[in-house]
Amino acid sequence: MRLALLVLLALAQPALAQHGHRHGQNHGHATPYAGHETRAVKALSPEQIADLRAGRGMGLALAAELNGYPGPMHVLEHAADLALSDDQAARTRAIEAAMRAEAVALGERLVAEETALDRLFATRAVTPQSLAGALRAIGATTAALREAHLRAHLAVASLLTPEQIAAYDRLRGYAAPARP
């Protein structure tokens, strides 16, 4: 249950930041959620829904990305600068395609689960049991989605040399990460 609540908070964070919400600020009498009541899925912005349906990362793999495990899409964007071999490029494309297919399916499922949760509240049909079940489903899907993205970073890192990873970090503007 805690995982599901943390997941919901993490999904809501970009929406709060997007609207400039800061603790203690009050813009007139409107709340930072004013206007959200008209969303198709109250807990997800249209941008978040589009990102989930397109299989985009949405920051789900930052633990890997910022610790020297490059993402497949960005490795392919920098293929020439990283001097990828034909084999590395082909394998990275395969990893990215597999990850995207899995992420799109999971993203669609997450949108459906968030929609179902929204409907439980909108129709006043929510009970403690239905709430717990909906949150367990959302938490499991979010974990699977994050795993798909992180697994792709792990797989790509295994294809690259340490020099290519260091070059990737420089190209992406990252300071050299401290490695244990």
VMD Tcl script that builds the backbone (N, CA, C; Angstrom):
set m [mol new atoms 540]
animate dup $m
set s [atomselect $m all]
$s set {name element resname resid chain x y z} {
  {N N MET 1 A 0.827 -1.196 0.000}
  {CA C MET 1 A 0.000 0.000 0.000}
  {C C MET 1 A 0.866 1.253 0.000}
  {N N ARG 2 A 1.956 1.232 0.813}
  {CA C ARG 2 A 2.843 2.396 0.830}
  {C C ARG 2 A 3.469 2.633 -0.534}
  {N N LEU 3 A 3.863 1.534 -1.211}
  {CA C LEU 3 A 4.459 1.665 -2.538}
  {C C LEU 3 A 3.482 2.348 -3.482}
  {N N ALA 4 A 2.239 1.952 -3.433}
  {CA C ALA 4 A 1.239 2.545 -4.328}
  {C C ALA 4 A 1.073 4.028 -4.037}
  {N N LEU 5 A 1.062 4.396 -2.765}
  {CA C LEU 5 A 0.936 5.815 -2.431}
  {C C LEU 5 A 2.148 6.599 -2.894}
  {N N LEU 6 A 3.345 6.001 -2.737}
  {CA C LEU 6 A 4.558 6.672 -3.217}
  {C C LEU 6 A 4.523 6.835 -4.730}
  {N N VAL 7 A 4.015 5.816 -5.414}
  {CA C VAL 7 A 3.897 5.884 -6.871}
  {C C VAL 7 A 2.961 7.018 -7.275}
  {N N LEU 8 A 1.824 7.108 -6.594}
  {CA C LEU 8 A 0.874 8.174 -6.923}
  {C C LEU 8 A 1.486 9.547 -6.672}
  {N N LEU 9 A 2.219 9.685 -5.577}
  {CA C LEU 9 A 2.882 10.964 -5.303}
  {C C LEU 9 A 3.927 11.278 -6.367}
  {N N ALA 10 A 4.672 10.260 -6.783}
  {CA C ALA 10 A 5.686 10.479 -7.816}
  {C C ALA 10 A 5.056 10.893 -9.136}
  {N N LEU 11 A 3.915 10.292 -9.479}
  {CA C LEU 11 A 3.237 10.666 -10.714}
  {C C LEU 11 A 2.658 12.067 -10.627}
  {N N ALA 12 A 2.237 12.479 -9.448}
  {CA C ALA 12 A 1.649 13.803 -9.291}
  {C C ALA 12 A 2.708 14.895 -9.264}
  {N N GLN 13 A 3.928 14.566 -8.889}
  {CA C GLN 13 A 4.986 15.569 -8.742}
  {C C GLN 13 A 5.208 16.408 -10.000}
  {N N PRO 14 A 5.343 15.804 -11.194}
  {CA C PRO 14 A 5.542 16.644 -12.384}
  {C C PRO 14 A 4.377 17.593 -12.632}
  {N N ALA 15 A 3.174 17.161 -12.346}
  {CA C ALA 15 A 2.023 18.041 -12.560}
  {C C ALA 15 A 2.081 19.233 -11.617}
  {N N LEU 16 A 2.496 18.999 -10.379}
  {CA C LEU 16 A 2.617 20.107 -9.433}
  {C C LEU 16 A 3.700 21.077 -9.882}
  {N N ALA 17 A 4.833 20.543 -10.290}
  {CA C ALA 17 A 5.931 21.400 -10.734}
  {C C ALA 17 A 5.543 22.188 -11.973}
  {N N GLN 18 A 4.792 21.555 -12.870}
  {CA C GLN 18 A 4.385 22.198 -14.109}
  {C C GLN 18 A 3.536 23.434 -13.840}
  {N N HIS 19 A 2.776 23.425 -12.783}
  {CA C HIS 19 A 1.892 24.535 -12.477}
  {C C HIS 19 A 2.489 25.512 -11.485}
  {N N GLY 20 A 3.795 25.360 -11.206}
  {CA C GLY 20 A 4.480 26.316 -10.359}
  {C C GLY 20 A 4.030 26.277 -8.916}
  {N N HIS 21 A 3.481 25.183 -8.464}
  {CA C HIS 21 A 3.022 25.067 -7.084}
  {C C HIS 21 A 4.219 25.041 -6.153}
  {N N ARG 22 A 4.185 25.841 -5.156}
  {CA C ARG 22 A 5.196 25.858 -4.113}
  {C C ARG 22 A 4.474 25.847 -2.771}
  {N N HIS 23 A 5.037 25.162 -1.838}
  {CA C HIS 23 A 4.446 25.107 -0.506}
  {C C HIS 23 A 4.277 26.519 0.024}
  {N N GLY 24 A 3.097 26.800 0.487}
  {CA C GLY 24 A 2.845 28.100 1.089}
  {C C GLY 24 A 2.343 29.155 0.120}
  {N N GLN 25 A 2.400 28.892 -1.179}
  {CA C GLN 25 A 1.897 29.891 -2.133}
  {C C GLN 25 A 0.402 29.709 -2.317}
  {N N ASN 26 A -0.288 30.807 -2.456}
  {CA C ASN 26 A -1.716 30.753 -2.756}
  {C C ASN 26 A -1.979 31.808 -3.816}
  {N N HIS 27 A -2.298 31.369 -4.999}
  {CA C HIS 27 A -2.559 32.276 -6.114}
  {C C HIS 27 A -4.037 32.661 -6.077}
  {N N GLY 28 A -4.343 33.700 -5.336}
  {CA C GLY 28 A -5.750 34.079 -5.185}
  {C C GLY 28 A -6.453 33.013 -4.374}
  {N N HIS 29 A -7.646 32.657 -4.797}
  {CA C HIS 29 A -8.395 31.629 -4.084}
  {C C HIS 29 A -8.304 30.282 -4.791}
  {N N ALA 30 A -7.728 30.245 -5.969}
  {CA C ALA 30 A -7.626 28.998 -6.713}
  {C C ALA 30 A -6.562 28.106 -6.087}
  {N N THR 31 A -6.794 26.830 -6.112}
  {CA C THR 31 A -5.805 25.873 -5.643}
  {C C THR 31 A -4.938 25.464 -6.822}
  {N N PRO 32 A -3.818 24.803 -6.545}
  {CA C PRO 32 A -2.976 24.358 -7.664}
  {C C PRO 32 A -3.661 23.307 -8.526}
  {N N TYR 33 A -4.774 22.781 -8.056}
  {CA C TYR 33 A -5.494 21.762 -8.816}
  {C C TYR 33 A -6.653 22.325 -9.631}
  {N N ALA 34 A -6.884 23.627 -9.539}
  {CA C ALA 34 A -7.989 24.226 -10.287}
  {C C ALA 34 A -7.819 23.913 -11.763}
  {N N GLY 35 A -8.852 23.424 -12.375}
  {CA C GLY 35 A -8.814 23.033 -13.779}
  {C C GLY 35 A -8.582 21.548 -13.967}
  {N N HIS 36 A -7.984 20.887 -12.991}
  {CA C HIS 36 A -7.726 19.453 -13.113}
  {C C HIS 36 A -9.016 18.638 -13.077}
  {N N GLU 37 A -10.077 19.218 -12.523}
  {CA C GLU 37 A -11.334 18.485 -12.427}
  {C C GLU 37 A -11.928 18.188 -13.798}
  {N N THR 38 A -11.443 18.851 -14.836}
  {CA C THR 38 A -11.955 18.614 -16.191}
  {C C THR 38 A -11.117 17.588 -16.954}
  {N N ARG 39 A -10.038 17.133 -16.362}
  {CA C ARG 39 A -9.195 16.132 -17.035}
  {C C ARG 39 A -9.941 14.817 -17.217}
  {N N ALA 40 A -9.579 14.105 -18.253}
  {CA C ALA 40 A -10.156 12.781 -18.480}
  {C C ALA 40 A -9.793 11.840 -17.333}
  {N N VAL 41 A -8.539 11.898 -16.902}
  {CA C VAL 41 A -8.062 11.135 -15.751}
  {C C VAL 41 A -7.475 12.175 -14.806}
  {N N LYS 42 A -8.125 12.377 -13.697}
  {CA C LYS 42 A -7.774 13.507 -12.821}
  {C C LYS 42 A -6.316 13.489 -12.357}
  {N N ALA 43 A -5.756 12.311 -12.088}
  {CA C ALA 43 A -4.412 12.206 -11.533}
  {C C ALA 43 A -3.305 12.291 -12.583}
  {N N LEU 44 A -3.667 12.314 -13.868}
  {CA C LEU 44 A -2.663 12.350 -14.933}
  {C C LEU 44 A -2.933 13.519 -15.869}
  {N N SER 45 A -1.882 14.267 -16.173}
  {CA C SER 45 A -2.011 15.339 -17.155}
  {C C SER 45 A -2.083 14.730 -18.550}
  {N N PRO 46 A -2.572 15.477 -19.511}
  {CA C PRO 46 A -2.558 14.967 -20.892}
  {C C PRO 46 A -1.138 14.609 -21.358}
  {N N GLU 47 A -0.149 15.376 -20.908}
  {CA C GLU 47 A 1.237 15.091 -21.281}
  {C C GLU 47 A 1.696 13.765 -20.684}
  {N N GLN 48 A 1.338 13.516 -19.431}
  {CA C GLN 48 A 1.712 12.249 -18.806}
  {C C GLN 48 A 1.048 11.075 -19.518}
  {N N ILE 49 A -0.202 11.225 -19.885}
  {CA C ILE 49 A -0.903 10.159 -20.610}
  {C C ILE 49 A -0.207 9.910 -21.950}
  {N N ALA 50 A 0.129 10.964 -22.654}
  {CA C ALA 50 A 0.824 10.812 -23.944}
  {C C ALA 50 A 2.171 10.125 -23.751}
  {N N ASP 51 A 2.917 10.519 -22.717}
  {CA C ASP 51 A 4.217 9.902 -22.450}
  {C C ASP 51 A 4.069 8.425 -22.128}
  {N N LEU 52 A 3.095 8.076 -21.305}
  {CA C LEU 52 A 2.870 6.675 -20.964}
  {C C LEU 52 A 2.491 5.863 -22.194}
  {N N ARG 53 A 1.628 6.409 -23.032}
  {CA C ARG 53 A 1.178 5.683 -24.223}
  {C C ARG 53 A 2.261 5.565 -25.284}
  {N N ALA 54 A 3.245 6.457 -25.245}
  {CA C ALA 54 A 4.344 6.411 -26.211}
  {C C ALA 54 A 5.552 5.634 -25.685}
  {N N GLY 55 A 5.500 5.209 -24.424}
  {CA C GLY 55 A 6.607 4.447 -23.859}
  {C C GLY 55 A 7.803 5.290 -23.468}
  {N N ARG 56 A 7.599 6.599 -23.298}
  {CA C ARG 56 A 8.705 7.473 -22.913}
  {C C ARG 56 A 9.104 7.241 -21.460}
  {N N GLY 57 A 10.335 7.592 -21.144}
  {CA C GLY 57 A 10.917 7.287 -19.846}
  {C C GLY 57 A 10.354 8.049 -18.670}
  {N N MET 58 A 10.004 9.315 -18.827}
  {CA C MET 58 A 9.401 10.119 -17.769}
  {C C MET 58 A 10.252 10.148 -16.494}
  {N N GLY 59 A 11.551 9.989 -16.630}
  {CA C GLY 59 A 12.420 10.017 -15.460}
  {C C GLY 59 A 12.415 8.728 -14.657}
  {N N LEU 60 A 11.784 7.687 -15.154}
  {CA C LEU 60 A 11.696 6.437 -14.407}
  {C C LEU 60 A 13.037 5.713 -14.295}
  {N N ALA 61 A 13.989 6.050 -15.144}
  {CA C ALA 61 A 15.279 5.354 -15.131}
  {C C ALA 61 A 16.421 6.255 -14.679}
  {N N LEU 62 A 16.111 7.308 -13.950}
  {CA C LEU 62 A 17.173 8.225 -13.510}
  {C C LEU 62 A 18.215 7.542 -12.638}
  {N N ALA 63 A 17.821 6.564 -11.854}
  {CA C ALA 63 A 18.797 5.855 -11.022}
  {C C ALA 63 A 19.891 5.246 -11.893}
  {N N ALA 64 A 19.531 4.763 -13.059}
  {CA C ALA 64 A 20.511 4.203 -13.986}
  {C C ALA 64 A 21.210 5.309 -14.772}
  {N N GLU 65 A 20.419 6.161 -15.393}
  {CA C GLU 65 A 20.947 7.218 -16.275}
  {C C GLU 65 A 22.019 8.057 -15.603}
  {N N LEU 66 A 21.801 8.424 -14.364}
  {CA C LEU 66 A 22.716 9.348 -13.689}
  {C C LEU 66 A 23.825 8.641 -12.922}
  {N N ASN 67 A 23.882 7.324 -13.072}
  {CA C ASN 67 A 24.942 6.548 -12.426}
  {C C ASN 67 A 25.732 5.716 -13.435}
  {N N GLY 68 A 25.787 6.193 -14.681}
  {CA C GLY 68 A 26.652 5.551 -15.666}
  {C C GLY 68 A 26.048 4.395 -16.424}
  {N N TYR 69 A 24.732 4.317 -16.496}
  {CA C TYR 69 A 24.047 3.287 -17.272}
  {C C TYR 69 A 23.214 3.992 -18.337}
  {N N PRO 70 A 23.790 4.198 -19.513}
  {CA C PRO 70 A 23.122 4.985 -20.563}
  {C C PRO 70 A 21.827 4.366 -21.067}
  {N N GLY 71 A 20.938 5.259 -21.488}
  {CA C GLY 71 A 19.668 4.822 -22.059}
  {C C GLY 71 A 19.798 4.538 -23.537}
  {N N PRO 72 A 19.055 3.554 -24.038}
  {CA C PRO 72 A 19.194 3.158 -25.443}
  {C C PRO 72 A 18.859 4.271 -26.430}
  {N N MET 73 A 17.816 5.021 -26.181}
  {CA C MET 73 A 17.430 6.067 -27.122}
  {C C MET 73 A 18.533 7.117 -27.256}
  {N N HIS 74 A 19.094 7.537 -26.134}
  {CA C HIS 74 A 20.122 8.573 -26.169}
  {C C HIS 74 A 21.449 8.035 -26.702}
  {N N VAL 75 A 21.733 6.773 -26.464}
  {CA C VAL 75 A 22.930 6.160 -27.055}
  {C C VAL 75 A 22.802 6.191 -28.574}
  {N N LEU 76 A 21.634 5.858 -29.085}
  {CA C LEU 76 A 21.431 5.879 -30.535}
  {C C LEU 76 A 21.504 7.302 -31.083}
  {N N GLU 77 A 21.014 8.279 -30.319}
  {CA C GLU 77 A 21.121 9.683 -30.749}
  {C C GLU 77 A 22.579 10.116 -30.880}
  {N N HIS 78 A 23.435 9.556 -30.045}
  {CA C HIS 78 A 24.856 9.931 -30.025}
  {C C HIS 78 A 25.747 8.840 -30.626}
  {N N ALA 79 A 25.178 8.000 -31.470}
  {CA C ALA 79 A 25.913 6.852 -32.011}
  {C C ALA 79 A 27.232 7.251 -32.654}
  {N N ALA 80 A 27.232 8.296 -33.461}
  {CA C ALA 80 A 28.470 8.707 -34.142}
  {C C ALA 80 A 29.506 9.202 -33.133}
  {N N ASP 81 A 29.079 10.049 -32.199}
  {CA C ASP 81 A 30.010 10.581 -31.200}
  {C C ASP 81 A 30.559 9.492 -30.290}
  {N N LEU 82 A 29.782 8.439 -30.089}
  {CA C LEU 82 A 30.231 7.336 -29.242}
  {C C LEU 82 A 31.001 6.285 -30.038}
  {N N ALA 83 A 31.084 6.468 -31.349}
  {CA C ALA 83 A 31.758 5.520 -32.241}
  {C C ALA 83 A 31.228 4.099 -32.020}
  {N N LEU 84 A 29.895 3.981 -32.029}
  {CA C LEU 84 A 29.293 2.662 -31.875}
  {C C LEU 84 A 29.660 1.784 -33.059}
  {N N SER 85 A 29.973 0.541 -32.780}
  {CA C SER 85 A 30.172 -0.421 -33.867}
  {C C SER 85 A 28.804 -0.753 -34.449}
  {N N ASP 86 A 28.799 -1.366 -35.617}
  {CA C ASP 86 A 27.531 -1.777 -36.223}
  {C C ASP 86 A 26.788 -2.733 -35.306}
  {N N ASP 87 A 27.535 -3.648 -34.672}
  {CA C ASP 87 A 26.922 -4.612 -33.756}
  {C C ASP 87 A 26.336 -3.906 -32.539}
  {N N GLN 88 A 27.067 -2.963 -31.951}
  {CA C GLN 88 A 26.547 -2.218 -30.801}
  {C C GLN 88 A 25.280 -1.451 -31.174}
  {N N ALA 89 A 25.292 -0.818 -32.325}
  {CA C ALA 89 A 24.122 -0.053 -32.759}
  {C C ALA 89 A 22.919 -0.968 -32.979}
  {N N ALA 90 A 23.132 -2.092 -33.626}
  {CA C ALA 90 A 22.034 -3.028 -33.899}
  {C C ALA 90 A 21.467 -3.588 -32.597}
  {N N ARG 91 A 22.333 -3.947 -31.680}
  {CA C ARG 91 A 21.871 -4.502 -30.405}
  {C C ARG 91 A 21.165 -3.433 -29.570}
  {N N THR 92 A 21.654 -2.206 -29.627}
  {CA C THR 92 A 21.005 -1.109 -28.894}
  {C C THR 92 A 19.622 -0.835 -29.479}
  {N N ARG 93 A 19.515 -0.860 -30.806}
  {CA C ARG 93 A 18.198 -0.680 -31.433}
  {C C ARG 93 A 17.230 -1.779 -30.993}
  {N N ALA 94 A 17.712 -3.015 -30.908}
  {CA C ALA 94 A 16.860 -4.132 -30.486}
  {C C ALA 94 A 16.420 -3.956 -29.031}
  {N N ILE 95 A 17.335 -3.523 -28.174}
  {CA C ILE 95 A 16.995 -3.284 -26.763}
  {C C ILE 95 A 15.962 -2.174 -26.669}
  {N N GLU 96 A 16.166 -1.096 -27.413}
  {CA C GLU 96 A 15.238 0.034 -27.368}
  {C C GLU 96 A 13.859 -0.374 -27.876}
  {N N ALA 97 A 13.798 -1.146 -28.941}
  {CA C ALA 97 A 12.516 -1.575 -29.504}
  {C C ALA 97 A 11.766 -2.486 -28.527}
  {N N ALA 98 A 12.477 -3.403 -27.908}
  {CA C ALA 98 A 11.842 -4.308 -26.944}
  {C C ALA 98 A 11.346 -3.530 -25.727}
  {N N MET 99 A 12.182 -2.608 -25.241}
  {CA C MET 99 A 11.790 -1.797 -24.090}
  {C C MET 99 A 10.572 -0.951 -24.415}
  {N N ARG 100 A 10.576 -0.323 -25.579}
  {CA C ARG 100 A 9.458 0.547 -25.968}
  {C C ARG 100 A 8.166 -0.256 -26.085}
  {N N ALA 101 A 8.227 -1.427 -26.696}
  {CA C ALA 101 A 7.023 -2.258 -26.830}
  {C C ALA 101 A 6.470 -2.624 -25.452}
  {N N GLU 102 A 7.344 -3.012 -24.545}
  {CA C GLU 102 A 6.908 -3.360 -23.191}
  {C C GLU 102 A 6.378 -2.123 -22.469}
  {N N ALA 103 A 7.078 -1.002 -22.605}
  {CA C ALA 103 A 6.677 0.234 -21.921}
  {C C ALA 103 A 5.346 0.760 -22.447}
  {N N VAL 104 A 5.112 0.662 -23.729}
  {CA C VAL 104 A 3.831 1.115 -24.292}
  {C C VAL 104 A 2.689 0.282 -23.719}
  {N N ALA 105 A 2.861 -1.027 -23.692}
  {CA C ALA 105 A 1.811 -1.903 -23.155}
  {C C ALA 105 A 1.563 -1.600 -21.677}
  {N N LEU 106 A 2.642 -1.432 -20.923}
  {CA C LEU 106 A 2.488 -1.123 -19.498}
  {C C LEU 106 A 1.918 0.278 -19.290}
  {N N GLY 107 A 2.315 1.212 -20.124}
  {CA C GLY 107 A 1.775 2.566 -20.037}
  {C C GLY 107 A 0.281 2.589 -20.296}
  {N N GLU 108 A -0.155 1.857 -21.293}
  {CA C GLU 108 A -1.594 1.754 -21.569}
  {C C GLU 108 A -2.323 1.146 -20.374}
  {N N ARG 109 A -1.707 0.112 -19.803}
  {CA C ARG 109 A -2.330 -0.528 -18.645}
  {C C ARG 109 A -2.412 0.441 -17.460}
  {N N LEU 110 A -1.356 1.225 -17.254}
  {CA C LEU 110 A -1.355 2.183 -16.154}
  {C C LEU 110 A -2.418 3.266 -16.364}
  {N N VAL 111 A -2.552 3.746 -17.584}
  {CA C VAL 111 A -3.608 4.731 -17.874}
  {C C VAL 111 A -4.976 4.119 -17.590}
  {N N ALA 112 A -5.174 2.877 -17.988}
  {CA C ALA 112 A -6.458 2.208 -17.729}
  {C C ALA 112 A -6.701 2.057 -16.226}
  {N N GLU 113 A -5.661 1.696 -15.482}
  {CA C GLU 113 A -5.815 1.525 -14.037}
  {C C GLU 113 A -6.087 2.861 -13.346}
  {N N GLU 114 A -5.415 3.914 -13.770}
  {CA C GLU 114 A -5.674 5.238 -13.208}
  {C C GLU 114 A -7.090 5.705 -13.568}
  {N N THR 115 A -7.524 5.368 -14.770}
  {CA C THR 115 A -8.890 5.702 -15.189}
  {C C THR 115 A -9.899 4.972 -14.313}
  {N N ALA 116 A -9.640 3.710 -14.037}
  {CA C ALA 116 A -10.540 2.931 -13.187}
  {C C ALA 116 A -10.593 3.513 -11.771}
  {N N LEU 117 A -9.445 3.909 -11.237}
  {CA C LEU 117 A -9.420 4.532 -9.913}
  {C C LEU 117 A -10.219 5.828 -9.928}
  {N N ASP 118 A -10.009 6.630 -10.954}
  {CA C ASP 118 A -10.753 7.882 -11.086}
  {C C ASP 118 A -12.260 7.614 -11.104}
  {N N ARG 119 A -12.666 6.594 -11.848}
  {CA C ARG 119 A -14.095 6.281 -11.967}
  {C C ARG 119 A -14.675 5.806 -10.634}
  {N N LEU 120 A -13.872 5.065 -9.867}
  {CA C LEU 120 A -14.349 4.636 -8.548}
  {C C LEU 120 A -14.746 5.846 -7.705}
  {N N PHE 121 A -13.914 6.875 -7.737}
  {CA C PHE 121 A -14.228 8.075 -6.970}
  {C C PHE 121 A -15.340 8.883 -7.630}
  {N N ALA 122 A -15.291 9.022 -8.944}
  {CA C ALA 122 A -16.283 9.841 -9.656}
  {C C ALA 122 A -17.695 9.297 -9.494}
  {N N THR 123 A -17.814 7.991 -9.437}
  {CA C THR 123 A -19.140 7.373 -9.314}
  {C C THR 123 A -19.518 7.084 -7.868}
  {N N ARG 124 A -18.647 7.481 -6.943}
  {CA C ARG 124 A -18.875 7.247 -5.510}
  {C C ARG 124 A -18.989 5.749 -5.193}
  {N N ALA 125 A -18.329 4.923 -5.995}
  {CA C ALA 125 A -18.360 3.473 -5.799}
  {C C ALA 125 A -17.145 2.976 -5.027}
  {N N VAL 126 A -16.266 3.869 -4.639}
  {CA C VAL 126 A -15.027 3.475 -3.973}
  {C C VAL 126 A -15.314 2.979 -2.559}
  {N N THR 127 A -14.643 1.899 -2.213}
  {CA C THR 127 A -14.692 1.338 -0.866}
  {C C THR 127 A -13.243 1.136 -0.428}
  {N N PRO 128 A -13.014 0.908 0.849}
  {CA C PRO 128 A -11.634 0.623 1.259}
  {C C PRO 128 A -11.029 -0.560 0.493}
  {N N GLN 129 A -11.834 -1.569 0.216}
  {CA C GLN 129 A -11.338 -2.748 -0.501}
  {C C GLN 129 A -11.035 -2.425 -1.969}
  {N N SER 130 A -11.945 -1.708 -2.627}
  {CA C SER 130 A -11.701 -1.384 -4.042}
  {C C SER 130 A -10.534 -0.413 -4.179}
  {N N LEU 131 A -10.395 0.483 -3.219}
  {CA C LEU 131 A -9.265 1.406 -3.229}
  {C C LEU 131 A -7.953 0.645 -3.090}
  {N N ALA 132 A -7.886 -0.253 -2.125}
  {CA C ALA 132 A -6.666 -1.039 -1.920}
  {C C ALA 132 A -6.318 -1.853 -3.166}
  {N N GLY 133 A -7.316 -2.471 -3.777}
  {CA C GLY 133 A -7.063 -3.261 -4.987}
  {C C GLY 133 A -6.577 -2.408 -6.142}
  {N N ALA 134 A -7.196 -1.249 -6.324}
  {CA C ALA 134 A -6.786 -0.354 -7.410}
  {C C ALA 134 A -5.359 0.128 -7.200}
  {N N LEU 135 A -5.026 0.472 -5.964}
  {CA C LEU 135 A -3.672 0.960 -5.685}
  {C C LEU 135 A -2.629 -0.142 -5.813}
  {N N ARG 136 A -2.970 -1.365 -5.441}
  {CA C ARG 136 A -2.035 -2.477 -5.647}
  {C C ARG 136 A -1.755 -2.668 -7.132}
  {N N ALA 137 A -2.794 -2.599 -7.945}
  {CA C ALA 137 A -2.616 -2.762 -9.393}
  {C C ALA 137 A -1.759 -1.639 -9.960}
  {N N ILE 138 A -2.047 -0.414 -9.572}
  {CA C ILE 138 A -1.271 0.738 -10.058}
  {C C ILE 138 A 0.183 0.611 -9.619}
  {N N GLY 139 A 0.403 0.229 -8.381}
  {CA C GLY 139 A 1.771 0.075 -7.879}
  {C C GLY 139 A 2.535 -1.001 -8.633}
  {N N ALA 140 A 1.897 -2.139 -8.871}
  {CA C ALA 140 A 2.559 -3.227 -9.594}
  {C C ALA 140 A 2.873 -2.829 -11.030}
  {N N THR 141 A 1.953 -2.155 -11.681}
  {CA C THR 141 A 2.192 -1.733 -13.066}
  {C C THR 141 A 3.285 -0.683 -13.131}
  {N N THR 142 A 3.280 0.253 -12.202}
  {CA C THR 142 A 4.323 1.282 -12.183}
  {C C THR 142 A 5.684 0.657 -11.942}
  {N N ALA 143 A 5.762 -0.306 -11.033}
  {CA C ALA 143 A 7.037 -0.990 -10.778}
  {C C ALA 143 A 7.506 -1.738 -12.030}
  {N N ALA 144 A 6.598 -2.409 -12.712}
  {CA C ALA 144 A 6.961 -3.140 -13.933}
  {C C ALA 144 A 7.422 -2.177 -15.022}
  {N N LEU 145 A 6.768 -1.034 -15.126}
  {CA C LEU 145 A 7.151 -0.030 -16.120}
  {C C LEU 145 A 8.554 0.504 -15.826}
  {N N ARG 146 A 8.799 0.824 -14.585}
  {CA C ARG 146 A 10.123 1.328 -14.212}
  {C C ARG 146 A 11.178 0.252 -14.449}
  {N N GLU 147 A 10.866 -0.983 -14.114}
  {CA C GLU 147 A 11.808 -2.077 -14.342}
  {C C GLU 147 A 12.144 -2.212 -15.824}
  {N N ALA 148 A 11.164 -2.086 -16.695}
  {CA C ALA 148 A 11.420 -2.192 -18.133}
  {C C ALA 148 A 12.429 -1.142 -18.584}
  {N N HIS 149 A 12.257 0.081 -18.109}
  {CA C HIS 149 A 13.198 1.142 -18.481}
  {C C HIS 149 A 14.576 0.904 -17.879}
  {N N LEU 150 A 14.629 0.543 -16.612}
  {CA C LEU 150 A 15.924 0.317 -15.958}
  {C C LEU 150 A 16.651 -0.885 -16.549}
  {N N ARG 151 A 15.920 -1.940 -16.883}
  {CA C ARG 151 A 16.518 -3.125 -17.503}
  {C C ARG 151 A 17.171 -2.778 -18.840}
  {N N ALA 152 A 16.536 -1.876 -19.595}
  {CA C ALA 152 A 17.109 -1.463 -20.882}
  {C C ALA 152 A 18.425 -0.720 -20.665}
  {N N HIS 153 A 18.489 0.144 -19.659}
  {CA C HIS 153 A 19.731 0.846 -19.353}
  {C C HIS 153 A 20.822 -0.149 -18.966}
  {N N LEU 154 A 20.467 -1.120 -18.164}
  {CA C LEU 154 A 21.416 -2.139 -17.733}
  {C C LEU 154 A 21.956 -2.913 -18.942}
  {N N ALA 155 A 21.073 -3.279 -19.849}
  {CA C ALA 155 A 21.479 -4.042 -21.035}
  {C C ALA 155 A 22.378 -3.214 -21.943}
  {N N VAL 156 A 22.057 -1.944 -22.132}
  {CA C VAL 156 A 22.879 -1.092 -23.001}
  {C C VAL 156 A 24.258 -0.889 -22.392}
  {N N ALA 157 A 24.320 -0.673 -21.097}
  {CA C ALA 157 A 25.619 -0.458 -20.448}
  {C C ALA 157 A 26.539 -1.657 -20.647}
  {N N SER 158 A 25.964 -2.845 -20.704}
  {CA C SER 158 A 26.793 -4.047 -20.887}
  {C C SER 158 A 27.383 -4.125 -22.291}
  {N N LEU 159 A 26.838 -3.348 -23.236}
  {CA C LEU 159 A 27.347 -3.343 -24.612}
  {C C LEU 159 A 28.473 -2.332 -24.830}
  {N N LEU 160 A 28.556 -1.345 -23.954}
  {CA C LEU 160 A 29.475 -0.227 -24.162}
  {C C LEU 160 A 30.771 -0.402 -23.386}
  {N N THR 161 A 31.800 0.226 -23.902}
  {CA C THR 161 A 33.073 0.236 -23.191}
  {C C THR 161 A 33.029 1.325 -22.114}
  {N N PRO 162 A 33.901 1.246 -21.127}
  {CA C PRO 162 A 33.960 2.324 -20.130}
  {C C PRO 162 A 34.212 3.694 -20.772}
  {N N GLU 163 A 35.003 3.722 -21.827}
  {CA C GLU 163 A 35.271 4.988 -22.520}
  {C C GLU 163 A 34.008 5.530 -23.187}
  {N N GLN 164 A 33.210 4.652 -23.768}
  {CA C GLN 164 A 31.965 5.088 -24.390}
  {C C GLN 164 A 30.978 5.604 -23.336}
  {N N ILE 165 A 30.940 4.958 -22.191}
  {CA C ILE 165 A 30.051 5.417 -21.123}
  {C C ILE 165 A 30.502 6.784 -20.615}
  {N N ALA 166 A 31.806 6.963 -20.457}
  {CA C ALA 166 A 32.319 8.272 -20.018}
  {C C ALA 166 A 31.997 9.337 -21.064}
  {N N ALA 167 A 32.135 9.008 -22.338}
  {CA C ALA 167 A 31.811 9.957 -23.408}
  {C C ALA 167 A 30.313 10.280 -23.399}
  {N N TYR 168 A 29.493 9.274 -23.181}
  {CA C TYR 168 A 28.038 9.474 -23.086}
  {C C TYR 168 A 27.719 10.459 -21.973}
  {N N ASP 169 A 28.314 10.244 -20.810}
  {CA C ASP 169 A 28.069 11.139 -19.675}
  {C C ASP 169 A 28.455 12.573 -20.036}
  {N N ARG 170 A 29.584 12.744 -20.705}
  {CA C ARG 170 A 30.010 14.100 -21.121}
  {C C ARG 170 A 29.030 14.686 -22.130}
  {N N LEU 171 A 28.625 13.896 -23.112}
  {CA C LEU 171 A 27.687 14.374 -24.133}
  {C C LEU 171 A 26.347 14.783 -23.541}
  {N N ARG 172 A 25.939 14.117 -22.480}
  {CA C ARG 172 A 24.666 14.409 -21.832}
  {C C ARG 172 A 24.807 15.525 -20.795}
  {N N GLY 173 A 26.049 15.974 -20.570}
  {CA C GLY 173 A 26.276 17.082 -19.645}
  {C C GLY 173 A 26.341 16.681 -18.191}
  {N N TYR 174 A 26.623 15.402 -17.920}
  {CA C TYR 174 A 26.691 14.938 -16.553}
  {C C TYR 174 A 28.115 15.070 -16.025}
  {N N ALA 175 A 28.236 15.438 -14.770}
  {CA C ALA 175 A 29.541 15.389 -14.100}
  {C C ALA 175 A 29.903 13.922 -13.971}
  {N N ALA 176 A 31.169 13.653 -13.871}
  {CA C ALA 176 A 31.592 12.257 -13.719}
  {C C ALA 176 A 30.987 11.689 -12.444}
  {N N PRO 177 A 30.159 10.646 -12.585}
  {CA C PRO 177 A 29.529 10.088 -11.383}
  {C C PRO 177 A 30.548 9.369 -10.502}
  {N N ALA 178 A 30.338 9.457 -9.212}
  {CA C ALA 178 A 31.178 8.709 -8.279}
  {C C ALA 178 A 30.785 7.252 -8.379}
  {N N ARG 179 A 31.741 6.414 -8.662}
  {CA C ARG 179 A 31.462 4.987 -8.800}
  {C C ARG 179 A 32.081 4.235 -7.617}
  {N N PRO 180 A 31.290 3.355 -7.013}
  {CA C PRO 180 A 31.842 2.601 -5.875}
  {C C PRO 180 A 32.905 1.612 -6.341}
}
mol reanalyze $m
mol bondsrecalc $m
mol representation Tube
mol addrep $m
